[in-house]
Amino acid sequence: MNLQNLLSDIEKVDGEIFDRLAHVSRRGLFSSLTKKTIAAAAPAIMASALTKSYGQSSGLPQNVKDVLNYALTLEYLEYRFYDTANNLSMIPNDYKMAFEVIRRHEQVHVRLLKNVLGADAIPEPKFDFSAKGTFTDTFSNFQTFAAIAQTFEDTGVRAYKGQAANLQNAPAILQVALQIHATEAAHAANVRYIRGQKGWITGGTAAMQGLPSVVNGSYAGEDNVTQGGVNLVTALAGDNRITPAMIMEAFDEPLDKNTVVGIVTPFFA
Amino acid sequence: MENITNRPETTTSESASSRRSFLRVAGAAAVTGGLLTACSHADENYLIPSGSARAAGDTVKLPTGDVGILAFAYVLEQLEAAFYEMLLAKPYPNMSSADRQLWTDIRGHEIIHRELFKAALGGAVPTLTFNFSSIDFNDRAAVLIAAEAFEKTGVGAYNGAGKYIKDAGYLTLAGKIVSVETRHHSILRELQYPKSDAFAGPTIVTSDTGLHLAYEPTFVLPIAQKYILETIDASALVSSLA
């Protein structure tokens, strides 16, 4: 069994693992890892790496600033949503840790994006988490709260994905965006699991995610089965291990900026 | 031989023919050149790049640039798919129906990813041979550890390679896949450490930046290599990246 080697290989290259390990050993979740010698390596913090790469935000290309401010808007929305729910008794004890780590990530995403943008960062807007009266018990009914959380996270994944190509002229920021994108996907899968859904998106309607049709826009297009010009249902039709649902699940689809803005606008006060 | 591919489920003539029909459809739409042909010998489980029968122990040179990144991804998707194929061919005792559904879903996703890359690459990388003998497939906990490690490596690999991709369409495609790999990883972490924050805790997502893993290809390939009998040579690919 070579998994221990695999783990130590990861540690060799992932500088941030030392930072992570410090947290882990405090929590005692993996006591076997606490014995590792971690003194030698300094944690590599992406925010400072970005500052080194790009200096002041005035050095950023305008298209990159636009993407970052768009991302910041969504992160403000998510952070304020989870922070409002923080410590509310409606969240079952089983899930408090999950929503707390999600809240903290959205908080540091806000901080990271504001740091990179500097004076160009937009201020936090005011939010209406009833979405203009659509949701009447957002912070008193856990089912409503979790449903909105899932919608935000699944939408966030699609929103970041839709901007990747706009960051190709800024490779370090592209990587950061991909890493935030993955964090949102990790959140999304867990919230889905908490709600009794599969971790992956099946089909292109809200109903198929156990959500009301008012959030259909967040899932439209997720039923796509053609990738890279190949219709995968046709292509894999003879393989009885593969279902059309799996083909929809196997790829998360991007959403363009206008679509995402349309989806989240009801949540702006 | 125990735990060595090519691959347990391809022993049915049904899936052999499904692969041929996929190639007939998808191969035509794919990059020209590198035509794959199904082996016409008694063993129909292998697909052999035309012109050069490949055996375990051969060296596989990854191409340069974007095609090389796709080839890199294809290596990882082959590894993941083969692992889940093996897992379901050798299910651990008393596998619950929920577990079986989970593994079946993930296996499906990885097969789909693999076959898409295979079609796109048109034979630039052959079907690889895997050795999973270091994994105890009878032990659910060991299987979860292995699966979590493979998914984690995949997430980090896509996150680290994205910046090297020049073609916007390929970048978008990689983005469509990496979030699904991350969803797999998140759920596997939840199964390992239920009702905790392990799905995105500090071993996975850095606490002070909220960033998920990113690994350079030079870090990822030695991890994958441990399970691959062929030697993957990424030297040309790595020197082509900028």
Interface residues (C-beta under 8 A of the other chain):
Chain A: M1 N2 L3 N5 L6 L7 D9 I10 K12 V13 D14 E16 I17 D19 R20 L21 H23 V24 R27 L29 F30 I45 M46 A47 D94 Y95 M97 A98 E100 V101 I102 R104 H105 E106 Q107 V108 H109 L112 V157 K161 A164 A165 Q168 P171 A172 L174 Q175 V176 L178 Q179 I180 H181 A182 T183 E184 A185 A186 H187 A188 A189 N190 Y193 K198 G199 W200 Q227 G228 G229 V230 N231 L232 T234 A235 L236 A237 G238 D239 N240 R241 I242 T243 M246 I247 E249 A250 F251 D252 E253 P254
Chain B: E9 E14 S15 S17 S18 R19 S21 F22 V25 A26 A29 A30 T104 D105 R107 G108 H109 I111 I112 H113 E115 L116 A119 A120 S134 I135 D136 A142 I145 A146 A149 K152 T153 V155 G156 Y158 N159 G160 G162 K163 Y164 I165 K166 A168 G169 L171 T172 L173 G175 K176 I177 V178 S179 V180 T182 R183 H184 H185 S186 I187 E190 Y193 K195 S196 D197 A198 F199 A200 G201 P202 T203 I204 V205 T206 S207 D208 T209 G210 L211 H212 L213 A214 Y215 E216 F219 P222 I223 K226
